[in-house]
Amino acid sequence: MATLIALALIFTELSLMAFGGGYAVLPEIQRRVVEVQHWVTPAEFSALFALAQAAPGPNMMIVPLIGWHVAGLPGLLVSSLAKFLPSSLITCLAVSVWERFRDRPWRAAVQAGLLPVTAGLVASSAVVITLASVTSLWLAVLTGVTAALSVFTRAHPVALLALGAVGGLVVSFV
Amino acid sequence: MDNPAAGSMQDLSPPSTRQIFAGFLGIGLMGFGGVLPLARRMLVEDKHWLSPQEFSDLLGLCQFLPGGNVINMSVAVGMKFRGWRGAFAGILGLTAVPTAFVIVLGVLYDRYSGDPHVQHVFAGLAAAAAGLLIGMAWKMLKPLLKKPAALLVVALLFAAIAIFRLPLILVMLVLAPFSVLLSWRSGR
């Protein structure tokens, strides 16, 4: 029960702060789940994140996956509700008042101001996940190649994840 | 493709709750990687629920609010046509298949994560996921490189979150208003 309450509190809080989408709160999810609660190790967290990235649909499926891993089906339901309900309620309310504030100058300023915040958080995500994932020279090469391919080609993210999985498997037989 | 006449005709008969569920279920089924382009194609080009202008407008709102863009979009579209029931149908449709997928992945992980070969596969997956994040971070940073004020915000956030691992809520309470203030002043 204490675990479920902790899941609910963590993901409700993060739901309301996820400006710019889920990747922005990834370092905080990692901090809470790994460093504060000690539910998983940094390497396990990276593996769960990577697995969730291989799922279809919206990109923050790590949240229900963490819930499932920590507390089974109740954990999955609690973490999903906590992560998606608060922000969805805000969206519902905002749809009805959007017409009134979409053309206000402060709206554009707030949106432009949140842009570097999101960029900084995604950069933090990249570093936190990279430090936890890259534990050998070979994995560093894999990360570098994936990053380069994602920037310079139109390769599909799932194809790049598959490349990583195959690369990892190859090393285990060497 | 974006025939305005077809769009306005469809406006006369808004989608039912069931249609909203089914529409977003399809996006959740197919959307490996980025779901936003798929959402646009479904909402604007295939079903004509939204005009291109309405889509851009709603996307602006969804990006402005906390939460994932596409999640917010499913809620906003459902709300627009069918109120609370529509909003629930939208998000439920979008997340149903991915959630089932995640349960399967979770079971597989719990069962096989002890196997040394599987551990190597997960290590490779994680390394690739890290690479994808680096690529995404680069794409977001690139347009900001010539804006010193924005770079200052990025650097402060990075130090607070990635280096000092401070709680996000404290960092956001200080740096989000600071960044908005900077953009407000430079905009005038």
Interface residues (C-beta under 8 A of the other chain):
Chain A: E13 L14 S15 L16 M17 A18 F19 G20 G21 G22 Y23 V25 L26 P27 E28 R31 E35 A43 E44 S46 A47 L48 F49 A50 L51 A52 Q53 A54 A55 P56 G57 P58 N59 M60 M61 P64 L65 W68 H69 L73 L76 S80 F84 P86 S87 S88 I90 T91 C92 A94 V95 S96 W98 R102 P105 W106 R107 A108 A109 V110 Q111 A112 G113 L114 L115 P116 V117 T118 A119 G120 L121 V122 A123 S124 S125 A126 V127 V128 I129 T130 A132 S133 V134 T135 L139 A140 L142 T143 G144 V145 T146 A147 A148 L149 S150 V151 H156 P157 V158 L160 L161 L163 G164 A165 V166 G167 G168 L169 V171 S172 F173
Chain B: I27 G28 L29 M30 G31 F32 G33 G34 V35 D57 G60 L61 C62 Q63 F64 L65 P66 G67 G68 N69 V70 I71 N72 V75 A76 M79 K80 W84 A87 I91 L94 T95 V97 P98 T99 F101 V102 I103 L105 G106 Y109 D110 S113 P116 H117 Q119 H120 V121 F122 A123 G124 L125 A126 A127 A128 A129 A130 G131 L132 L133 I134 G135 M136 A137 W138 K139 M140 L141 L144 K147 A149 A150 L151 V153 V154 A155 L156 L157 F158 I161 A162 R165 P167 L168 I169 M172 L175 A176 S179 V180 L181 L182 S183 W184 G187
